[in-house]
Amino acid sequence: MSNRCAASSARSAIGTIRAVLDANGKIRALEEELDALRNVRIAATDRARATQTAVANALNAAADRIEKTTQMLNRTIGGGVAIG
């Protein structure tokens, strides 16, 4: 093999190695970004669940207050006259 051919092969191999290293770096960066996005999704899901629970609790509390108010208004006095 001539020196020119050997040098060309070495440059080609170095170029291939650089491309592989560059691709590996990009893959690592994408994996890190994917992990970050997963963490954001998990946090958003947790917040959504907490919000849903808080809204459900607030609606249940309001329903209880409405029911108690309705019962109080429907109580009757002696002769069958409703209060309110």
MOJODA-V314003 format. One record per run of one state. SS is the DSSP state (hx for helix, st for strand, lp for the rest). FROM is the first residue (numbers start at 1). TO is the last residue. If there is no record, write none. Layout:
# MOJODA-V314003
SS:FROM:TO, SS:FROM:TO
This chain:
# MOJODA-V314003
lp:1:2, hx:3:74, lp:75:75, st:76:77, lp:78:80, st:81:82, lp:83:84
